[in-house]
Amino acid sequence: MSDAANRYLVTTHDQGTWPSGAQLVLIDSGLQNTAVSEHLVRRTEVCPIDERLNRHHQLSNLCSELLEDLTTYLNAMHNESSSAQTWKIRLGLWLHHFVDTVYERWLAVSDVEAQFPSLKTELFPTDPQTICPEQSFDFYPISQSAQWNHWITGEIIRFNKQVEVFSSTRAHQWHGGAPGNTNDRSFKSRLRSSLRSSLLQIGLMSRHILATTYLPRKTELSLALRMKSLPTIWSEPTVPRAQFNTEMRNSVDFPKTVETSFNAFIRSVICSQIPRSMVEDYSALSRKAKSGRFARTPRTIFTANLHVTSDLFCIWMSHKQLQGSQILLAQHGGQYGQVAPPTRTEEHEIATSNKYFSWGWRTNDRHVIPAPAMPLVDITPSSTSVSSKNSLLLITDCTSRYARRPWPISSDNARYLNNLFQFVDNLSSENQSALRVRLHHDHAKYDFSHSTRWLDRFPRINLDSGHGPLTALRDQARLIVCTSLGTSELEQLAANQPTLFLLNHNIHPVRDSEQSVFSELEHSQVLFRDGSALAKHVQTIWNDVEAWWSSSLVQQSIGLYKDHFVEQSADPISFFQREILATVKTPT
C-alpha cells in the first residue's frame, strides 16, 4: 500500500482519536506538541494583512445576511417581531465569532484536501448538548475543545465529500465542551449569592445603571451618587434551563442553498449552534428580563463588558433600548483602536451602543467618545527610583491551538514564541540573571503549556505562573518588556514605568490610521520587531534606564502613544457624568 493511500487526516489534538500504523496528516501544526514526532501538516504561511482585511470584510457581509435570516427564524420560533438590530444586541457578537471560527476550519480542510489527495479519516460521535454553547460567551472555550473541532471538521469533510470517511466503532470519552453546572451550594456560596441578588435588586431601581464599568469601585460609586443612583452589582438570577432540543430548532425553516460554497455550509450547521439562551432558554430569560425590578426602564445603561458575558443582560438591555433607555458601552481591554482588522468585539460594541467610550482613540463615528481609560483612573506614577530596581520583566501572552479568526494561528504562535526565545538567547549573562518571565495565567488552558517550552529551552529560567498579582513584579522591575497589544503596557505607561515593546508586525498588524504612532515608537527604539535586536538594546540601556526613559525622543513617542490609547483626566467623574447626562438630553 502506498503512503498516499495510507494517509489519515487528524482533526483534533486529542491523541485518543489518532490511529496507529498510518501516515498522519495534521490539519494544523498547532495540534502537535514537542513530544510528538514529525507529521504532515497543512500549510502555515503568514496570512498577509490585505488578505486578512479581505476575509474580515467578506465575513462581515455574510454575517449581515445571516443576521437578517436569523431574525426571521428566531422571531417565528418565539412569536416575536423584534428587529435585526435588537437580535444583533442579543447574539451579534456570537454570530461574528462563530462565522470567523468556522471559516478558518473551512480553509484548513480546503488546504489539506488540495495538498494531500486520497485522505481518509475516522469520525467519532459527538454530543449536540455538549458542543452547543449555553450562552454566547461559552462559545470560546467550546471552540477550543477537541470535541467541537472534531465535529465541525467532520461536518465540513462530509459536506465537501473529498475525504473518505468511516464512522468509528470505538468508544471515545471527550473532555471539554460546554461548561457544566458548577454551582457551589455551600452555605458561604448561598449567602454570597443572596447578598449579590439583593444588591442587584437595589441597583435596578436606579435611573442610571452602572454595571461593571471597569471604573475603580470608589470612582464608580461617586459617579453613581452624583447621578442619584447606585452601582448595579450584577448577578445571574436563577432561571430554569432546558436541554438541547433538535425538534425545536427544526420547527422553523432556515434558508439554505444548494451551492458548494462556505455560505451554503454555514447555513447547514448554524441552527444547531445558536446558543441555547436564544433558543431553548429564550422564553424563560425574556420573561425574567421583563419581570420584577427588571421591568423598570432606566434612563441609561452603562457597562464595559456585561454585554459580553451575560446573555440575560443582553436580552434585558435590548428590551430597555426599545423602551427608550440609552445604551452606553465602553472599551474593556487592549487591542481596541490599534489592531487591523478591528476585533469583532470592538465593531459590535460600536454598532450596538448609543454612545461608546474609547480609551482615547478616535474614529469617524460621532458617538465614539475618547474617554479616560477606566481601569487606569487611579493609577499614579511610581515614586520608586528605577535605578534601585534589579529585575528585567518579560510579560508574555497566552496562545490557542485553534484559531478564532480566518487565518492560520499556529504559524503566528510559533513566530511569537520563537521571537521571545530569540530575545532571551541574545541577552547578556547579566540581563539573563535579572530576567523574570511572566506567563499568562491561561498559558496552558487552550494550548500546550508554555512553561514546558520555556524550561526545555532554558532550564534555569525564572518563570512566574501568571496567577499572582502583576503589581508586585512591576514594582521590582527596572525595565519591562511587553509582547502583545493588551492592557499591561497601558497600565505601565499610565504609571510612567520604563516599558519596551516586542511586536512582530506579521502577528500584530496595526491599522493604517495608527501607523505613524507605531513608527514613532520604533524610531525612538521603544518598539522592536526582532528579539535579538531588542536584546542588544536592553544591554545598551540597562545601566542607566532612567536616562534613556527620560530622553526627549523616548518621551515624545510615549506621549504620542498615550494621547491615542491611554487617555487620562484630572476629573474623570465629572467627565462621565457630563457625557451620560448628555446622552439623555440628546439621544441618538
VEXDREN-2710 file (C-alpha; in Angstrom, 1 decimal):
% VEXDREN-2710
k/r/px/py/pz
1/MET/0.0/0.0/0.0
2/SER/1.4/3.4/-1.0
3/ASP/1.9/6.2/1.6
4/ALA/-0.7/8.3/-0.2
5/ALA/-3.3/5.5/0.2
6/ASN/-2.5/5.3/3.9
7/ARG/-2.7/9.0/4.8
8/TYR/-5.1/9.7/7.7
9/LEU/-6.4/13.1/8.5
10/VAL/-6.1/14.2/12.2
11/THR/-8.7/16.8/13.1
12/THR/-8.0/17.2/16.9
13/HIS/-5.2/17.4/19.4
14/ASP/-6.9/14.6/21.3
15/GLN/-4.5/11.7/20.6
16/GLY/-7.0/9.2/21.7
17/THR/-8.6/9.6/18.3
18/TRP/-5.4/9.1/16.4
19/PRO/-4.9/5.7/14.8
20/SER/-1.7/3.7/14.8
21/GLY/0.1/2.4/11.6
22/ALA/-1.0/5.3/9.4
23/GLN/0.8/8.3/8.0
24/LEU/-0.8/11.2/9.9
25/VAL/-1.8/14.5/8.3
26/LEU/-2.5/17.1/11.0
27/ILE/-5.0/19.7/9.9
28/ASP/-2.9/22.2/11.7
29/SER/0.6/22.2/13.3
30/GLY/-1.0/23.7/16.5
31/LEU/-2.2/20.1/17.2
32/GLN/1.3/18.9/17.6
33/ASN/3.4/19.2/20.8
34/THR/7.1/18.7/21.3
35/ALA/6.6/15.0/22.4
36/VAL/5.1/14.0/19.1
37/SER/7.3/13.1/16.1
38/GLU/7.0/15.0/12.8
39/HIS/3.8/14.6/10.8
40/LEU/2.5/16.1/7.6
41/VAL/0.5/19.3/8.4
42/ARG/-1.5/21.9/6.5
43/ARG/0.2/25.0/5.1
44/THR/1.0/27.6/7.7
45/GLU/2.3/30.6/5.8
46/VAL/1.8/34.1/7.2
47/CYS/-1.5/35.4/6.0
48/PRO/-0.8/39.0/4.6
49/ILE/-2.7/41.9/6.1
50/ASP/-4.5/42.6/2.8
51/GLU/-5.9/39.1/2.8
52/ARG/-6.9/39.3/6.5
53/LEU/-8.8/42.5/5.8
54/ASN/-10.4/41.0/2.7
55/ARG/-11.6/37.9/4.7
56/HIS/-12.8/40.2/7.5
57/HIS/-14.9/42.3/5.2
58/GLN/-16.2/39.3/3.3
59/LEU/-17.4/37.6/6.5
60/SER/-18.8/40.9/7.8
61/ASN/-21.1/41.0/4.8
62/LEU/-22.0/37.3/5.2
63/CYS/-22.9/37.9/8.9
64/SER/-25.2/40.8/7.9
65/GLU/-27.1/38.4/5.6
66/LEU/-27.2/35.7/8.2
67/LEU/-28.5/38.1/10.9
68/GLU/-31.5/39.0/8.7
69/ASP/-32.3/35.3/8.3
70/LEU/-31.7/34.6/12.0
71/THR/-34.0/37.4/12.9
72/THR/-36.8/35.9/10.8
73/TYR/-36.0/32.4/12.1
74/LEU/-36.0/33.4/15.8
75/ASN/-39.0/35.7/15.6
76/ALA/-41.0/32.9/14.1
77/MET/-39.8/30.5/16.8
78/HIS/-40.6/32.8/19.7
79/ASN/-43.6/34.6/18.2
80/GLU/-41.9/38.0/18.2
81/SER/-41.4/40.8/15.8
82/SER/-38.0/42.1/17.0
83/SER/-35.8/44.0/14.6
84/ALA/-32.4/42.7/13.3
85/GLN/-30.8/45.4/15.4
86/THR/-32.4/44.0/18.5
87/TRP/-31.2/40.5/17.7
88/LYS/-27.8/41.9/16.9
89/ILE/-27.6/43.2/20.5
90/ARG/-28.5/39.7/21.7
91/LEU/-26.4/37.4/19.6
92/GLY/-24.5/39.5/17.1
93/LEU/-21.1/39.1/18.8
94/TRP/-21.5/35.3/18.9
95/LEU/-22.5/35.3/15.2
96/HIS/-19.3/37.0/14.1
97/HIS/-17.1/34.8/16.3
98/PHE/-18.8/31.7/15.1
99/VAL/-18.6/32.5/11.4
100/ASP/-15.0/33.6/11.7
101/THR/-14.0/30.4/13.5
102/VAL/-15.9/28.1/11.2
103/TYR/-14.4/29.8/8.1
104/GLU/-10.9/29.2/9.4
105/ARG/-11.8/25.5/9.8
106/TRP/-13.2/25.5/6.3
107/LEU/-10.0/26.9/4.9
108/ALA/-8.0/24.4/6.9
109/VAL/-9.9/21.5/5.3
110/SER/-9.6/23.0/1.9
111/ASP/-5.8/23.3/2.4
112/VAL/-5.3/19.7/3.3
113/GLU/-7.6/18.4/0.6
114/ALA/-5.7/20.3/-2.0
115/GLN/-2.3/19.4/-0.5
116/PHE/-3.0/15.7/0.3
117/PRO/-5.4/13.9/-2.0
118/SER/-6.7/10.4/-1.1
119/LEU/-7.1/11.2/2.6
120/LYS/-9.3/9.2/4.9
121/THR/-10.5/9.9/8.4
122/GLU/-12.5/8.4/11.3
123/LEU/-15.3/10.4/12.8
124/PHE/-16.5/9.8/16.4
125/PRO/-19.9/10.6/17.8
126/THR/-20.3/14.0/19.5
127/ASP/-23.0/15.2/21.9
128/PRO/-25.1/18.1/20.5
129/GLN/-25.7/19.3/24.0
130/THR/-22.0/19.5/24.8
131/ILE/-20.9/21.3/21.7
132/CYS/-23.7/23.9/21.7
133/PRO/-23.0/26.9/24.0
134/GLU/-25.4/27.5/26.8
135/GLN/-24.9/31.2/26.3
136/SER/-22.8/33.2/23.8
137/PHE/-19.7/33.6/26.0
138/ASP/-19.4/29.8/26.2
139/PHE/-18.5/29.6/22.6
140/TYR/-14.9/30.4/23.0
141/PRO/-14.0/27.6/25.4
142/ILE/-16.1/25.2/23.3
143/SER/-14.3/26.3/20.1
144/GLN/-11.0/25.4/21.7
145/SER/-12.2/21.9/22.7
146/ALA/-11.2/18.7/20.9
147/GLN/-14.8/17.5/20.6
148/TRP/-16.1/20.7/18.9
149/ASN/-13.2/20.8/16.4
150/HIS/-13.6/17.2/15.6
151/TRP/-17.3/17.7/15.0
152/ILE/-17.0/20.9/12.8
153/THR/-14.2/19.5/10.8
154/GLY/-16.2/16.3/10.2
155/GLU/-19.2/18.3/9.0
156/ILE/-17.0/20.2/6.5
157/ILE/-15.5/16.9/5.3
158/ARG/-18.9/15.4/4.8
159/PHE/-20.1/18.5/3.0
160/ASN/-17.1/18.6/0.6
161/LYS/-17.0/14.8/0.0
162/GLN/-13.3/14.9/-0.8
163/VAL/-12.1/12.8/2.1
164/GLU/-13.0/9.2/2.7
165/VAL/-15.0/9.0/5.9
166/PHE/-15.8/6.0/8.1
167/SER/-17.7/6.2/11.3
168/SER/-15.9/5.0/14.4
169/THR/-16.9/1.8/16.1
170/ARG/-14.6/2.7/19.0
171/ALA/-15.9/4.4/22.1
172/HIS/-14.2/7.7/22.9
173/GLN/-14.5/9.8/26.1
174/TRP/-14.4/13.5/25.1
175/HIS/-13.1/16.2/27.5
176/GLY/-14.1/19.8/27.4
177/GLY/-17.0/21.5/25.6
178/ALA/-20.0/23.3/27.1
179/PRO/-19.4/24.3/30.8
180/GLY/-21.2/22.0/33.2
181/ASN/-23.2/23.1/36.2
182/THR/-20.6/24.3/38.6
183/ASN/-22.9/25.9/41.2
184/ASP/-21.3/25.9/44.6
185/ARG/-24.2/25.2/47.1
186/SER/-22.1/25.7/50.3
187/PHE/-23.5/28.0/53.0
188/LYS/-21.0/30.7/52.2
189/SER/-21.8/30.5/48.5
190/ARG/-25.5/30.7/49.1
191/LEU/-25.0/33.6/51.5
192/ARG/-22.9/35.4/48.9
193/SER/-25.4/34.7/46.2
194/SER/-28.2/36.0/48.3
195/LEU/-26.3/39.2/49.1
196/ARG/-25.5/39.8/45.4
197/SER/-29.1/39.2/44.4
198/SER/-30.2/41.8/47.0
199/LEU/-27.6/44.3/45.7
200/LEU/-28.8/43.6/42.1
201/GLN/-32.4/44.4/43.1
202/ILE/-31.3/47.7/44.7
203/GLY/-29.2/48.6/41.7
204/LEU/-32.0/48.0/39.3
205/MET/-34.0/50.8/41.0
206/SER/-31.5/53.4/39.8
207/ARG/-32.4/55.7/37.0
208/HIS/-28.8/55.3/35.6
209/ILE/-27.5/51.8/35.5
210/LEU/-23.7/51.5/36.1
211/ALA/-22.7/47.8/35.9
212/THR/-19.2/46.5/35.5
213/THR/-17.9/49.8/34.1
214/TYR/-14.3/48.9/34.8
215/LEU/-14.0/52.2/36.8
216/PRO/-12.4/51.7/40.3
217/ARG/-15.1/50.9/42.9
218/LYS/-14.9/54.2/44.7
219/THR/-14.9/56.2/41.4
220/GLU/-17.9/54.2/40.2
221/LEU/-19.8/54.8/43.5
222/SER/-19.0/58.5/43.4
223/LEU/-20.2/58.8/39.8
224/ALA/-23.5/56.9/40.6
225/LEU/-24.2/59.0/43.7
226/ARG/-23.7/62.2/41.7
227/MET/-26.5/61.0/39.4
228/LYS/-28.7/59.9/42.3
229/SER/-28.1/56.3/41.6
230/LEU/-26.2/53.3/42.9
231/PRO/-23.8/50.9/41.1
232/THR/-25.6/47.8/39.9
233/ILE/-23.8/44.7/41.2
234/TRP/-24.9/42.2/38.5
235/SER/-25.5/38.6/39.3
236/GLU/-27.3/36.0/37.2
237/PRO/-30.7/35.3/38.7
238/THR/-31.8/31.6/38.8
239/VAL/-33.7/30.8/35.6
240/PRO/-34.7/27.2/34.7
241/ARG/-32.5/25.9/31.9
242/ALA/-33.7/23.5/29.2
243/GLN/-31.9/20.7/27.4
244/PHE/-30.8/21.0/23.7
245/ASN/-33.9/20.4/21.6
246/THR/-33.3/19.4/17.9
247/GLU/-37.0/19.2/17.2
248/MET/-37.5/22.8/18.4
249/ARG/-34.6/24.0/16.3
250/ASN/-36.0/22.3/13.2
251/SER/-39.6/23.5/13.8
252/VAL/-38.8/26.7/11.7
253/ASP/-37.2/26.6/8.3
254/PHE/-33.8/28.4/7.9
255/PRO/-32.9/29.5/4.4
256/LYS/-30.5/27.0/2.8
257/THR/-28.7/27.0/-0.6
258/VAL/-27.7/24.1/-2.9
259/GLU/-24.3/25.5/-3.7
260/THR/-21.0/24.0/-2.5
261/SER/-19.8/27.4/-1.0
262/PHE/-19.0/28.3/2.5
263/ASN/-22.3/30.3/2.6
264/ALA/-24.1/27.0/1.9
265/PHE/-22.2/25.1/4.5
266/ILE/-22.6/27.7/7.3
267/ARG/-26.3/27.7/6.7
268/SER/-26.4/23.9/7.0
269/VAL/-24.9/23.9/10.6
270/ILE/-25.8/27.3/12.1
271/CYS/-29.2/26.3/13.6
272/SER/-27.6/23.6/15.7
273/GLN/-25.1/26.0/17.1
274/ILE/-27.2/29.0/18.2
275/PRO/-26.7/29.5/21.9
276/ARG/-29.4/27.8/24.0
277/SER/-30.0/31.1/25.7
278/MET/-31.5/32.3/22.3
279/VAL/-33.5/29.1/21.6
280/GLU/-34.4/26.6/24.4
281/ASP/-33.9/29.1/27.3
282/TYR/-35.0/32.3/25.5
283/SER/-38.7/32.4/26.7
284/ALA/-37.6/31.9/30.3
285/LEU/-34.9/34.5/30.1
286/SER/-37.1/37.0/28.3
287/ARG/-39.8/36.7/30.9
288/LYS/-37.2/37.2/33.6
289/ALA/-35.9/40.3/31.8
290/LYS/-39.4/41.9/31.9
291/SER/-40.5/41.0/35.4
292/GLY/-40.0/42.5/38.9
293/ARG/-37.4/45.2/39.1
294/PHE/-36.1/44.3/35.6
295/ALA/-39.4/45.8/34.3
296/ARG/-38.2/49.3/35.3
297/THR/-36.8/51.4/32.5
298/PRO/-33.7/53.3/33.4
299/ARG/-32.6/56.4/31.5
300/THR/-29.2/55.0/30.7
301/ILE/-27.4/51.6/30.9
302/PHE/-23.6/51.9/31.1
303/THR/-21.3/48.8/31.1
304/ALA/-17.9/47.8/29.8
305/ASN/-18.4/44.0/29.5
306/LEU/-21.6/42.6/30.8
307/HIS/-22.9/42.5/27.3
308/VAL/-20.1/40.1/26.5
309/THR/-20.5/37.7/29.5
310/SER/-24.3/37.6/30.2
311/ASP/-27.0/36.9/27.6
312/LEU/-29.7/37.7/30.1
313/PHE/-28.2/41.2/30.4
314/CYS/-28.2/41.5/26.6
315/ILE/-31.8/40.4/26.4
316/TRP/-32.8/42.8/29.2
317/MET/-30.7/45.6/27.6
318/SER/-32.4/45.1/24.2
319/HIS/-35.9/45.3/25.8
320/LYS/-34.9/48.5/27.6
321/GLN/-33.4/50.1/24.5
322/LEU/-36.8/49.6/22.8
323/GLN/-38.4/51.4/25.7
324/GLY/-36.1/54.4/25.5
325/SER/-33.1/53.6/27.6
326/GLN/-29.8/54.9/26.1
327/ILE/-27.0/52.2/25.8
328/LEU/-23.5/53.3/26.7
329/LEU/-20.7/50.8/26.2
330/ALA/-17.0/51.1/26.9
331/GLN/-13.7/49.6/26.0
332/HIS/-12.6/46.9/28.4
333/GLY/-9.1/45.8/27.3
334/GLY/-6.3/46.2/24.8
335/GLN/-6.2/46.0/21.0
336/TYR/-9.1/48.4/20.6
337/GLY/-8.3/51.2/18.2
338/GLN/-5.0/49.6/17.3
339/VAL/-5.1/46.2/15.5
340/ALA/-6.1/45.5/11.9
341/PRO/-8.6/44.3/11.2
342/PRO/-10.5/45.5/14.3
343/THR/-11.6/42.9/16.7
344/ARG/-15.2/41.7/16.4
345/THR/-15.9/42.9/19.9
346/GLU/-14.9/46.5/19.1
347/GLU/-17.1/46.6/16.0
348/HIS/-20.0/45.0/17.8
349/GLU/-19.9/47.4/20.7
350/ILE/-19.8/50.5/18.5
351/ALA/-22.6/49.2/16.3
352/THR/-25.0/48.4/19.2
353/SER/-24.4/51.4/21.5
354/ASN/-25.9/54.9/21.6
355/LYS/-22.6/56.2/22.9
356/TYR/-19.3/54.4/23.1
357/PHE/-16.3/55.3/25.3
358/SER/-12.9/54.5/23.9
359/TRP/-9.7/54.9/26.0
360/GLY/-8.5/57.8/23.8
361/TRP/-8.6/56.6/20.2
362/ARG/-10.8/58.3/17.7
363/THR/-12.9/57.2/14.7
364/ASN/-15.2/58.9/12.2
365/ASP/-18.2/57.7/14.3
366/ARG/-19.6/60.7/16.2
367/HIS/-20.9/58.6/19.0
368/VAL/-17.4/57.2/19.8
369/ILE/-16.1/59.4/22.6
370/PRO/-12.4/59.4/23.7
371/ALA/-12.7/59.0/27.4
372/PRO/-10.4/58.5/30.4
373/ALA/-9.3/54.8/30.4
374/MET/-11.5/53.3/33.1
375/PRO/-9.1/50.9/34.9
376/LEU/-6.3/53.5/34.8
377/VAL/-8.2/56.3/36.5
378/ASP/-6.5/55.8/39.9
379/ILE/-3.0/54.9/38.6
380/THR/-0.3/57.3/39.7
381/PRO/3.4/57.4/38.6
382/SER/5.7/55.2/40.6
383/SER/7.7/57.0/43.2
384/THR/10.4/54.4/43.5
385/SER/13.7/55.2/41.6
386/VAL/14.2/53.0/38.6
387/SER/17.9/52.6/39.4
388/SER/17.1/50.9/42.7
389/LYS/15.2/48.1/40.9
390/ASN/17.0/45.0/39.7
391/SER/14.8/42.8/37.5
392/LEU/14.0/42.6/33.8
393/LEU/10.4/41.7/33.4
394/LEU/9.1/40.0/30.3
395/ILE/5.3/39.9/30.1
396/THR/4.0/37.2/27.7
397/ASP/0.6/36.4/26.3
398/CYS/-1.4/33.2/26.0
399/THR/-1.9/31.3/22.8
400/SER/-4.6/28.9/21.5
401/ARG/-4.1/25.9/19.3
402/TYR/-7.3/26.5/17.4
403/ALA/-7.8/29.8/15.5
404/ARG/-10.6/32.3/16.2
405/ARG/-10.0/34.3/13.0
406/PRO/-9.9/33.1/9.4
407/TRP/-6.2/32.6/9.1
408/PRO/-3.7/30.1/10.4
409/ILE/-2.9/30.8/14.1
410/SER/-0.3/28.1/14.6
411/SER/2.3/29.9/12.4
412/ASP/1.6/33.1/14.3
413/ASN/2.1/31.3/17.7
414/ALA/5.3/29.7/16.6
415/ARG/6.7/33.0/15.4
416/TYR/5.6/34.7/18.6
417/LEU/7.3/32.2/20.9
418/ASN/10.4/31.9/18.8
419/ASN/10.8/35.7/18.9
420/LEU/10.7/35.6/22.7
421/PHE/13.2/32.8/22.8
422/GLN/15.5/34.7/20.4
423/PHE/15.3/37.7/22.7
424/VAL/16.3/35.6/25.8
425/ASP/19.0/33.8/23.8
426/ASN/20.7/37.1/22.9
427/LEU/20.5/38.7/26.3
428/SER/23.8/39.2/28.1
429/SER/24.5/36.9/31.1
430/GLU/23.8/39.8/33.4
431/ASN/20.4/40.5/31.8
432/GLN/19.6/36.8/31.8
433/SER/20.2/36.6/35.5
434/ALA/17.9/39.6/36.1
435/LEU/15.2/38.2/33.8
436/ARG/11.8/37.1/35.1
437/VAL/9.3/35.7/32.6
438/ARG/5.7/36.4/33.5
439/LEU/3.4/33.7/31.9
440/HIS/-0.2/34.5/31.1
441/HIS/-2.5/32.8/33.6
442/ASP/-4.2/30.9/30.7
443/HIS/-0.9/29.8/29.0
444/ALA/-1.8/26.1/29.3
445/LYS/-5.6/26.4/29.1
446/TYR/-6.1/26.4/25.4
447/ASP/-2.6/25.3/24.2
448/PHE/0.3/23.1/25.2
449/SER/2.0/24.5/28.3
450/HIS/4.3/27.5/27.7
451/SER/6.3/26.6/30.9
452/THR/7.3/23.3/29.4
453/ARG/8.5/25.0/26.3
454/TRP/10.5/27.6/28.2
455/LEU/12.1/25.1/30.5
456/ASP/13.0/22.8/27.6
457/ARG/14.9/25.7/26.1
458/PHE/16.1/27.5/29.2
459/PRO/16.2/25.0/32.2
460/ARG/17.2/27.7/34.7
461/ILE/14.8/30.4/33.6
462/ASN/12.9/32.3/36.3
463/LEU/9.2/31.7/35.5
464/ASP/6.2/33.3/37.1
465/SER/3.0/31.3/36.7
466/GLY/0.8/34.3/36.0
467/HIS/-1.6/33.7/38.8
468/GLY/-0.3/36.2/41.3
469/PRO/-0.7/40.0/41.1
470/LEU/1.4/41.6/38.4
471/THR/1.9/44.8/40.6
472/ALA/4.5/43.1/42.8
473/LEU/6.6/42.1/39.8
474/ARG/6.3/45.6/38.3
475/ASP/7.4/47.2/41.5
476/GLN/10.7/45.2/41.3
477/ALA/11.3/45.8/37.6
478/ARG/13.9/48.2/36.3
479/LEU/12.6/47.6/32.8
480/ILE/9.5/45.9/31.4
481/VAL/9.1/44.2/28.0
482/CYS/5.5/43.8/26.7
483/THR/4.9/41.3/23.9
484/SER/1.3/41.9/22.8
485/LEU/-1.2/44.7/22.5
486/GLY/-3.1/44.1/25.7
487/THR/-3.7/46.1/28.8
488/SER/-0.4/45.7/30.7
489/GLU/1.5/48.2/28.6
490/LEU/-1.3/50.7/29.0
491/GLU/-1.1/50.3/32.8
492/GLN/2.7/50.7/32.8
493/LEU/2.7/53.8/30.6
494/ALA/0.0/55.4/32.8
495/ALA/2.3/54.8/35.8
496/ASN/5.3/56.1/33.8
497/GLN/7.2/52.8/34.2
498/PRO/10.0/52.2/31.6
499/THR/8.5/49.9/29.0
500/LEU/9.6/48.3/25.7
501/PHE/7.5/46.6/23.1
502/LEU/8.4/43.4/21.2
503/LEU/5.9/43.1/18.4
504/ASN/6.2/41.2/15.2
505/HIS/4.2/43.1/12.6
506/ASN/3.1/39.9/11.0
507/ILE/1.4/38.8/14.2
508/HIS/0.3/42.2/15.5
509/PRO/-0.7/44.2/12.3
510/VAL/-1.7/47.8/13.1
511/ARG/-4.4/49.7/11.3
512/ASP/-3.4/52.3/8.8
513/SER/-4.7/55.2/10.8
514/GLU/-2.3/54.4/13.7
515/GLN/0.9/53.5/11.7
516/SER/2.5/56.9/12.4
517/VAL/2.2/56.3/16.2
518/PHE/4.0/52.9/16.0
519/SER/6.5/54.2/13.6
520/GLU/7.5/56.8/16.2
521/LEU/7.8/54.1/18.8
522/GLU/10.1/52.2/16.5
523/HIS/12.1/55.2/15.6
524/SER/12.7/56.0/19.3
525/GLN/13.7/52.4/20.0
526/VAL/10.8/51.8/22.3
527/LEU/9.3/49.2/19.9
528/PHE/11.3/46.3/18.3
529/ARG/10.2/43.7/15.8
530/ASP/13.1/41.4/16.3
531/GLY/14.0/39.7/19.6
532/SER/17.8/39.7/19.0
533/ALA/17.8/43.5/18.2
534/LEU/15.8/44.2/21.4
535/ALA/18.3/42.1/23.5
536/LYS/21.2/44.3/22.3
537/HIS/19.2/47.5/23.1
538/VAL/18.4/46.2/26.6
539/GLN/22.1/45.6/27.2
540/THR/22.9/49.2/26.0
541/ILE/20.5/51.0/28.3
542/TRP/20.5/48.6/31.3
543/ASN/22.9/50.5/33.5
544/ASP/21.0/53.8/33.0
545/VAL/17.4/53.0/32.1
546/GLU/16.3/56.3/33.7
547/ALA/18.4/58.4/31.4
548/TRP/17.0/56.5/28.3
549/TRP/13.4/56.7/29.5
550/SER/13.5/60.4/30.3
551/SER/15.2/61.3/27.0
552/SER/13.1/63.7/24.8
553/LEU/12.9/61.3/21.9
554/VAL/11.5/58.5/24.0
555/GLN/9.1/60.6/26.0
556/GLN/7.8/62.3/22.8
557/SER/6.9/58.9/21.3
558/ILE/5.5/57.6/24.5
559/GLY/3.4/60.8/24.8
560/LEU/2.1/60.3/21.3
561/TYR/1.1/56.7/22.1
562/LYS/-0.6/57.8/25.4
563/ASP/-2.5/60.5/23.6
564/HIS/-4.0/57.9/21.4
565/PHE/-4.6/55.0/23.7
566/VAL/-4.2/56.0/27.3
567/GLU/-6.5/58.9/27.9
568/GLN/-6.3/60.3/31.4
569/SER/-8.3/63.1/33.2
570/ALA/-7.9/65.1/36.3
571/ASP/-11.6/64.8/36.9
572/PRO/-13.0/61.6/35.4
573/ILE/-16.2/61.6/37.5
574/SER/-17.3/64.9/36.0
575/PHE/-16.4/63.7/32.5
576/PHE/-18.6/60.6/32.7
577/GLN/-21.4/62.4/34.5
578/ARG/-21.5/65.0/31.7
579/GLU/-21.4/62.5/28.9
580/ILE/-24.0/60.2/30.4
581/LEU/-26.5/63.0/31.1
582/ALA/-25.8/64.5/27.6
583/THR/-26.9/61.2/26.1
584/VAL/-30.3/61.5/27.8
585/LYS/-30.8/65.1/26.7
586/THR/-29.8/64.4/23.0
587/PRO/-30.5/60.7/22.5
588/THR/-29.0/59.1/19.3
END
